[in-house]
């Protein structure tokens, strides 16, 4: 996608306004040159020429400013649309593709590269040339008349001091812009790090983009426009200072200094010629090459991400006619080991999950437990075999509805400050109940649908993730090594109180665990080894401290 065409296609009215203002500005510049030529030649009334000169100068400044501000609004509106479009596309992209693209690369492209392109214009390579032109012209003026060079130096110095004082307001706005940029970085990092949680809960994902990212992105747009509007006026008034200098050379200097008319005319024309180079120098920004590279990366990512599919108007296709049942039949999946980049295969797997049961998945590191969990959740696609839920095959068309039945706390979980996609009725009371039950009431409060802090220990953060999962109130819960970094007290509470409580509420619970001391609290245990289901050996079977679960392979 060509970003420039994208901006023009979505903002043609603003583009037309900018073009009209640019045309008027160009005509005004031509009129100014005509007035200057007449004044130098002594044609016409000096008083009339003076008033015409300054009136045309005002028109030039106004139309040039409106043109640039309009283009800035058009660009920022297009970038806002692009950011939100890519956010939704990222949410719709399969997890394995996101993992292949890489978190850091995604974040830099979605923030840094887009910003770099917005802040870049193609004329920056002319900066060096313009600097040379400026120095050469000033040297030539000094050769013609040191008095005129001194006058121009005084005017330019005064203009620079005025520019320095005037930019303070714009600089304060830019500080706010920087804060918005940091917020956007954080929110986009949350969007990427929490993609599993947001894909699992599509409503929560859409709300995160709509209620968290969108307001900050809009605030960035408005603050940026405010800051750059101030800079636009400052820069264009600085440009107009050259016209003021020319006016003084024509109408004031001859009455004060004894300067030859030829030198005066020549210096006037040189200053007129310098207006464009100086304007380009004042508007200098990162190079066009940088902008082109950034645009290429944005286009590459846009092509890699999946389009956002419209949500089906009908209800969930997985409505249970009786007890809930989830079946994996001959499912296979390949993955690449994070340790040595070797490729491993999981399956074929035949697994059934029933309503209201507590199912443990056990096995050594690298045995395929997490991959099986991702297959169950619909975050990894089965490369062979079928997954059926309540008798309905899971496919790309109904995967979002399928995921809507799950809530999970992953081993590499991500917590959002905002509690989204849950019933708002009595949210604070329900959240406070779970926070208190997990002994964190002294650390965390729930205010305005947000957790008061995420600055917690690893174990406390995982308990807070459990609170978030509880609030979603889904049909099936999956916990991947939740108790791994909990102290013995909370580990016992998790296995002996929290999981039975979920079961008592009719929930299905899937737990990936190594805690063999609590195997007796499972209804069923399956074991993975090298990507395959294997029987439990005698020493691994549950103890007799509670009801002995039935051990199944499927």
Secondary structure, DSSP 4 states (H G I P E B T S, - for coil): --HHHHHHHH-HHHHHHHHHHHHHHHHHHHHHHHHHHHHHHT-S-HHHHHHHHHHHHHHHHHHHHHHHHHHHHHHHHHHHHHHHHHHHHHHHS-HHHHHHH-HHHHHIIIIIIHHHHHT--GGGGHHHHHHHHHHHHHHHHHHH-HHHHHHHHHHHHHHHHHHHHHHHHHHHHHHHHHHHHHHHHHHHHHHHHTHHHHHHSHHHHHHHIIIIIHHHHHHHHHHHHHHHHHHHHHHHHHHHHHHHHHHHIIIIIHHHS---HHHHHHHHHHHHHHHHHHHHHHT--S-HHHHHHHHHHHHHHHHHSPPPPPPPSS--TT--SSS-EEEEEEEEEEEE-TTT--EEEEEEEEEEEETT-EEEEEE-TTSSHHHHHHHHHTSS--SEEEEEETTEE--TTTHHHHHTTEEEE-TT----SB--SS--TTHHHHHHHHHHHTT-TTT--EETTEES-----HHHHHHHHHHHHHHH--SEEEEESGGGGS-HHHHHHIIIIIHHHHHHTT-EEEEE---GGGGGG-SEEEEEETTEEEPPPGGGS--SSSPPPEE---
